[in-house]
Amino acid sequence: LRMHATNLGSTPPFTYLVQESYDVMALVHECREAGYPCCFTMDAGPNVKILVEKKNKQQIIDKLLTQFDNNQIIDSDIIATGIEIIE
């Protein structure tokens, strides 16, 4: 988020974020307050990525669906096996 803060603090200020970006960030805070551990990260654009354990994923998706259309949500499972030494 530092890059986005720097952009907003520049002269003239600018942002790549859109209202929906802020809405998703607020939603993540609401989910955390409701007891669902999750966090978000962003790249240089307006897209917000929510990180959540699989056991809590559906609750987060259900919350997203109260504010966003299904076609605005990309559900991705990333299963990591850990560090691997390749010889």
C-alpha distances in whole Angstrom, upper triangle without the diagonal:
4,5,5,6,9,10,11,12,14,18,18,15,14,11,11,11,14,15,15,12,12,15,14,11,14,17,15,15,19,20,19,21,23,24,22,20,17,13,10,8,7,9,9,11,11,12,11,12,14,15,19,22,25,27,24,23,26,25,21,23,25,23,21,24,25,23,22,25,26,25,21,21,21,22,22,24,23,25,25,28,27,28,31,33,34,38
4,5,5,6,9,10,10,12,16,17,14,13,12,13,13,16,18,19,15,15,18,18,15,17,20,18,18,22,23,22,24,27,27,25,23,20,16,14,11,10,11,10,13,14,15,14,16,18,19,22,25,28,30,28,27,30,29,25,27,29,27,25,28,29,26,26,29,29,29,25,25,25,26,25,27,25,28,27,30,28,29,32,34,35,38
4,5,5,6,9,10,11,14,15,12,11,10,10,11,15,17,18,15,15,19,18,16,19,21,20,20,24,25,24,26,29,29,27,25,22,18,15,12,10,9,8,10,12,14,14,16,18,20,23,27,29,32,29,28,30,30,26,27,30,28,25,28,29,26,26,28,29,28,24,24,24,26,25,27,26,28,28,31,29,29,32,34,35,38
4,5,5,6,9,10,13,13,10,9,7,8,8,12,14,15,12,12,16,15,13,16,19,18,18,22,23,23,24,27,28,26,24,21,17,14,12,9,10,8,9,10,12,12,15,17,19,23,26,29,31,28,27,29,28,24,25,28,25,23,26,26,23,23,25,27,25,22,22,23,24,24,27,26,29,29,32,31,31,34,36,38,41
4,5,5,6,9,12,13,10,10,9,11,11,14,15,17,14,13,17,17,14,17,20,19,19,22,24,23,24,27,28,27,25,22,18,16,14,12,13,11,13,13,16,15,18,19,21,24,28,31,33,30,29,31,30,26,27,30,27,25,28,28,25,25,28,29,29,25,25,26,27,27,29,29,31,31,34,33,33,36,38,40,43
4,5,5,6,10,11,9,9,9,12,13,16,18,20,17,16,20,20,18,20,23,22,22,26,27,26,28,31,31,30,28,25,21,19,16,14,14,12,14,15,18,18,20,22,24,27,31,33,35,33,32,34,33,29,31,33,30,28,31,31,28,28,31,32,31,27,28,28,30,30,31,30,33,33,36,34,34,37,39,40,43
4,5,5,8,9,6,5,6,9,10,14,16,18,15,15,19,20,18,20,23,23,23,26,28,27,29,32,32,31,29,26,22,19,17,14,13,11,12,13,16,17,20,22,24,28,31,34,36,33,32,34,33,29,30,32,30,27,30,30,27,26,29,30,29,25,26,27,29,29,31,31,34,33,37,35,35,38,40,41,44
4,6,8,8,5,5,6,10,10,13,14,17,15,14,18,19,17,18,22,22,22,24,26,26,27,30,31,30,29,26,22,19,18,15,16,13,14,14,17,17,21,23,25,28,32,34,36,33,32,34,32,29,30,32,29,26,29,29,26,26,28,30,29,25,26,27,30,30,33,32,35,35,38,37,38,41,43,44,47
4,7,8,6,8,10,13,14,17,18,21,18,17,21,22,20,21,25,24,24,27,29,28,29,32,33,32,31,28,24,22,20,18,18,16,17,17,20,21,23,25,27,31,34,37,39,36,35,37,35,32,33,35,32,30,33,32,29,29,32,34,33,29,30,31,33,33,35,35,37,37,40,39,39,42,44,45,48
4,5,5,7,10,13,15,18,20,22,20,19,23,24,22,24,27,27,27,30,32,31,32,35,36,35,33,30,27,24,22,19,19,16,17,18,21,22,25,27,29,33,36,39,41,38,37,39,38,34,35,37,34,32,34,34,31,31,33,35,34,30,31,32,34,34,37,36,39,38,41,40,40,43,44,45,48
3,5,8,12,15,17,19,21,24,22,22,25,27,25,27,30,30,30,33,35,34,35,38,40,38,37,34,30,27,25,23,22,19,19,20,24,25,28,30,33,36,40,42,44,41,40,42,41,37,37,39,37,34,37,36,33,33,35,37,35,32,33,34,37,37,40,39,42,42,45,43,43,46,48,48,51
4,7,10,14,15,17,19,22,21,21,24,26,24,26,29,29,29,32,34,34,35,38,39,38,37,34,30,27,25,22,21,18,18,19,23,24,27,30,33,36,39,42,44,41,39,41,40,36,36,38,35,33,35,35,31,31,33,35,34,30,32,33,36,36,39,39,42,42,45,44,44,47,48,49,52
4,7,11,12,14,16,19,17,17,20,22,21,22,25,26,26,28,30,30,31,34,35,34,33,30,26,23,22,19,18,15,15,16,19,21,24,26,29,32,36,38,40,37,35,37,36,32,33,35,32,29,32,32,28,28,30,32,31,27,29,30,32,33,36,35,39,39,42,41,41,44,46,47,49
4,7,9,11,14,16,15,15,18,20,19,21,23,24,24,27,29,29,30,33,34,33,31,28,25,21,19,16,16,12,12,12,16,18,21,24,27,30,34,35,38,35,33,34,34,30,30,32,29,27,29,29,25,25,27,29,27,24,26,27,29,30,33,33,36,36,40,39,39,42,44,44,47
4,5,8,11,13,11,12,15,16,15,18,20,20,21,24,25,26,27,30,31,29,28,25,21,18,16,13,12,10,9,9,12,14,18,20,23,26,30,32,34,31,29,31,30,26,26,28,26,23,25,26,22,22,24,25,24,20,22,23,26,26,29,29,32,33,36,36,36,39,41,42,45
4,7,10,11,9,11,14,15,15,17,19,19,21,23,24,25,27,29,30,28,27,23,20,16,14,11,10,7,5,6,9,12,15,18,21,24,28,29,32,29,27,28,28,24,24,26,24,21,23,24,21,19,21,23,21,17,19,20,22,23,26,26,30,30,34,33,34,37,39,39,42
4,7,8,6,8,11,11,11,14,15,16,18,20,21,22,24,25,27,25,24,20,18,14,13,10,10,9,7,4,8,9,13,16,19,22,26,27,29,26,24,26,25,21,21,23,21,18,20,21,17,16,19,20,19,15,17,18,21,22,25,25,29,29,33,33,34,36,39,40,43
4,5,5,7,9,10,11,13,15,16,18,19,21,22,24,25,27,25,24,21,19,16,15,12,13,12,9,6,9,10,14,16,20,23,26,27,29,26,24,25,24,21,20,22,19,16,18,18,15,14,16,18,17,13,15,17,20,22,25,26,30,31,35,35,36,39,41,42,46
4,5,5,6,9,10,11,12,15,16,17,19,20,21,23,25,23,23,20,18,16,16,14,16,15,13,9,11,11,15,16,20,22,26,27,29,25,23,24,22,19,19,20,17,14,16,16,12,12,15,17,17,14,15,18,21,23,26,27,31,32,36,36,38,40,43,44,48
4,5,5,6,9,10,10,12,14,15,16,18,20,21,23,21,21,18,16,14,14,13,15,15,12,8,9,9,12,14,17,19,23,24,25,22,20,20,19,16,15,16,14,11,13,13,9,9,12,14,14,10,12,14,17,19,22,24,27,29,33,33,35,38,41,42,45
4,5,5,6,9,10,11,13,14,16,17,19,20,22,20,19,16,14,11,11,9,11,12,9,6,7,6,10,11,15,17,21,23,24,21,19,20,19,16,16,17,15,12,15,15,12,11,14,16,15,12,12,14,17,18,21,22,25,27,31,31,32,35,38,39,43
4,5,5,6,9,10,11,12,14,16,17,19,20,19,19,16,14,11,12,11,14,14,12,9,10,9,12,13,16,18,22,24,25,22,20,21,20,16,17,18,15,13,16,15,12,13,16,18,18,15,15,17,19,21,23,24,28,29,33,32,34,37,40,41,45
4,5,5,6,9,10,11,12,14,15,16,19,17,18,15,14,12,14,13,16,17,15,11,11,10,13,13,16,17,21,22,23,20,18,19,17,14,14,15,12,10,12,12,8,10,13,15,16,13,13,16,18,20,23,24,27,29,33,33,35,38,41,42,46
4,5,5,6,9,10,10,12,14,15,17,15,15,12,11,9,11,11,14,16,14,10,9,7,9,9,12,14,17,19,20,16,15,16,14,11,11,13,10,8,11,11,9,9,13,14,15,11,11,13,14,16,19,20,23,25,29,29,31,34,37,39,42
4,5,5,7,9,10,11,13,14,16,14,14,11,9,7,9,10,13,15,14,11,10,8,9,9,12,14,17,19,20,17,16,17,16,12,14,15,12,11,14,14,12,13,16,18,18,15,14,16,17,18,20,21,24,25,29,28,30,34,37,38,42
4,5,5,6,9,10,11,12,15,14,14,12,11,10,13,14,17,19,17,14,14,11,13,12,14,15,19,21,21,17,17,18,15,12,14,15,11,11,14,13,11,13,17,18,20,16,16,18,19,21,23,24,26,28,31,31,33,37,40,42,45
4,5,5,6,9,10,10,13,11,12,10,10,10,13,15,18,20,18,15,14,11,12,10,13,13,16,18,18,14,14,14,12,9,11,11,8,7,11,10,9,11,14,16,17,15,13,16,16,18,20,22,24,26,30,30,32,36,39,41,44
4,5,5,6,9,10,11,9,9,7,6,7,11,13,17,19,18,15,14,10,10,8,10,10,13,15,16,12,12,13,11,8,11,12,9,9,13,13,12,13,17,17,19,16,14,15,15,17,18,19,22,23,26,26,29,32,36,37,41
4,5,5,6,9,10,10,10,8,8,9,13,15,19,21,20,18,16,13,13,11,12,13,16,18,18,14,15,16,14,11,14,15,12,12,16,15,14,16,20,20,22,19,18,19,19,20,22,22,25,26,29,29,31,34,38,40,43
4,5,5,6,9,9,10,10,11,12,16,18,22,24,23,20,18,15,16,13,14,14,16,18,18,14,14,15,12,10,13,13,9,11,14,13,13,15,19,20,22,19,18,20,19,21,22,24,26,27,31,31,33,37,40,42,46
4,5,5,6,5,7,7,9,11,15,18,21,24,23,20,18,15,14,11,12,10,13,15,14,10,11,12,9,7,10,11,8,10,13,12,13,15,18,18,21,18,16,18,17,19,19,21,23,24,27,28,31,34,37,39,43
4,5,5,5,5,6,8,11,15,18,21,24,24,21,19,16,15,12,12,10,12,15,14,11,13,14,11,10,13,14,12,13,17,16,17,18,22,22,24,21,19,20,19,20,20,21,23,24,27,26,29,33,36,38,42
4,5,7,9,10,12,14,18,21,24,27,26,24,22,19,18,15,15,14,16,18,17,14,15,16,13,12,16,16,13,15,18,17,17,20,23,24,26,23,21,23,22,23,24,25,26,27,30,30,33,36,40,42,46
4,6,9,11,13,16,19,22,26,29,28,25,23,20,19,16,16,14,15,17,15,12,14,14,10,11,14,13,11,14,16,15,17,19,22,22,25,23,21,22,21,23,23,24,26,27,30,30,33,36,40,42,46
4,6,9,12,15,19,22,26,29,28,26,24,20,19,15,14,12,13,15,13,10,13,14,11,11,15,14,13,16,18,18,19,21,24,23,26,24,21,23,21,22,21,23,23,25,27,27,30,34,37,40,43
4,6,10,13,16,20,23,26,26,23,21,17,16,12,11,8,9,11,10,6,9,11,8,8,12,12,11,13,16,16,18,19,21,21,23,21,18,19,17,18,18,19,20,21,24,24,28,31,34,37,40
4,7,11,14,18,21,24,24,22,20,16,14,11,9,7,8,11,10,8,10,12,11,10,13,15,13,15,18,19,19,20,23,22,24,22,19,19,17,17,17,17,18,19,22,22,25,28,31,34,37
4,7,10,14,17,21,20,19,16,12,10,7,6,5,7,10,11,8,9,12,11,8,12,14,12,13,16,17,17,18,20,20,21,19,16,16,14,15,15,15,17,18,21,21,23,27,30,32,36
4,7,11,14,17,17,16,14,10,8,6,5,7,10,13,15,12,12,15,14,11,13,16,14,14,17,18,18,18,21,20,21,18,16,16,15,15,15,15,17,18,21,21,23,26,30,32,35
4,7,11,14,14,12,10,6,5,4,6,9,12,15,17,14,13,16,15,12,14,16,15,13,17,18,17,16,19,19,19,16,14,14,14,14,15,15,18,18,22,21,23,27,30,31,35
4,7,10,11,11,9,6,5,7,8,11,15,17,20,17,16,19,19,15,16,19,18,16,19,21,19,18,21,20,20,17,15,14,15,14,16,15,18,18,22,21,22,25,28,30,33
4,7,7,7,6,5,6,9,11,14,18,20,22,20,18,21,21,17,18,21,19,17,20,21,19,18,20,20,19,16,15,14,16,15,17,17,20,20,24,23,24,27,29,31,34
4,6,8,7,8,9,12,14,17,21,22,25,23,21,24,24,20,20,24,22,20,22,24,22,20,22,22,20,17,16,15,17,16,18,17,21,21,24,23,24,27,29,30,33
4,7,8,10,12,15,17,21,24,26,29,27,24,27,27,23,23,26,25,22,24,26,23,21,23,23,21,18,18,18,20,19,22,21,24,24,28,27,27,30,32,32,35
4,6,9,11,15,17,21,24,25,28,26,23,25,26,22,21,24,23,19,22,23,20,18,20,20,18,15,16,16,18,18,21,21,25,25,29,28,29,31,34,34,37
4,7,10,13,16,19,23,24,27,24,21,23,23,19,19,21,19,16,18,20,17,15,17,18,16,12,13,14,17,18,21,21,25,26,29,29,31,33,36,36,40
4,7,10,13,16,20,21,23,21,18,20,20,16,16,19,17,14,16,18,15,13,15,15,14,10,10,11,13,14,17,18,21,22,26,26,28,30,33,34,37
4,6,10,13,16,18,20,18,15,17,17,13,13,16,15,12,15,17,14,13,15,15,15,11,10,11,12,13,16,16,19,21,24,25,26,29,32,33,37
4,6,10,13,15,17,15,13,15,16,12,12,16,15,12,15,17,16,14,16,15,15,12,10,9,10,10,12,12,16,17,21,21,23,26,29,30,33
4,6,10,12,14,12,10,12,12,9,10,13,12,11,14,16,15,14,16,15,16,13,10,10,10,10,11,12,15,17,20,20,23,26,29,31,34
4,7,9,12,10,9,12,13,10,11,15,14,13,16,19,18,18,19,18,19,16,13,12,11,10,10,10,12,14,17,17,20,23,26,28,32
4,6,8,7,6,10,10,8,10,13,13,13,16,18,18,18,20,18,20,18,14,13,11,11,10,11,12,14,17,18,21,24,27,29,33
4,5,6,6,10,11,10,12,15,15,16,18,20,21,21,22,20,22,20,17,16,13,12,10,11,11,13,15,16,19,22,26,28,32
4,5,5,8,10,10,11,14,15,15,17,20,21,20,21,19,20,20,16,15,11,10,8,10,10,13,15,17,20,23,27,28,32
4,6,8,9,10,12,13,15,16,18,20,21,21,22,20,22,22,18,17,14,14,12,14,13,16,18,20,23,26,29,31,35
4,6,6,7,9,10,11,13,15,16,18,18,20,18,20,19,16,16,13,14,13,15,15,18,20,21,25,28,31,33,37
4,6,5,6,9,10,11,12,15,16,16,17,15,17,16,12,12,9,10,10,12,14,17,19,21,24,27,31,32,36
4,5,5,6,9,10,10,13,15,15,15,13,16,15,12,13,10,12,12,15,17,20,23,24,28,30,34,35,39
4,5,5,6,9,10,11,13,14,16,14,17,16,14,15,13,15,15,18,19,22,25,26,30,32,36,38,41
4,5,5,6,9,10,12,12,14,13,15,14,11,12,11,13,14,16,18,21,24,25,28,31,35,36,40
4,5,5,6,9,10,10,11,9,12,11,8,10,8,11,13,16,18,21,25,26,29,32,35,36,40
4,5,5,7,9,10,11,10,13,13,11,13,12,15,16,19,22,25,28,29,33,35,39,40,44
4,5,5,7,9,11,11,15,13,11,14,13,16,18,21,23,26,29,30,33,36,39,41,45
4,5,6,6,8,9,11,9,8,11,11,14,17,19,22,25,28,29,32,35,38,40,43
4,5,5,6,6,10,9,8,12,12,16,18,21,24,27,30,32,35,37,41,42,45
4,6,8,10,13,12,12,15,16,19,21,24,27,30,33,35,38,40,44,45,49
4,7,10,12,10,11,14,16,19,22,24,27,30,34,35,37,40,43,44,48
4,6,8,6,8,11,13,17,20,22,26,28,32,33,36,38,42,42,46
4,5,5,7,11,13,16,20,23,26,29,32,34,37,39,42,42,46
4,5,5,8,10,14,17,20,23,26,29,31,34,36,39,40,43
4,6,7,10,13,17,20,23,26,30,31,34,35,39,39,42
4,7,10,13,16,19,22,25,29,30,33,34,38,38,42
4,6,10,13,16,19,22,25,27,29,31,35,35,39
4,6,10,12,16,19,22,24,26,28,31,32,35
4,7,10,13,16,20,21,24,26,29,30,34
4,6,10,13,16,18,21,22,26,26,30
4,6,10,13,15,18,20,23,24,28
4,6,10,12,15,16,20,21,24
4,7,9,12,14,18,19,22
4,6,9,10,14,16,19
4,7,8,12,13,17
4,6,10,12,16
4,7,10,13
4,6,10
4,6
4
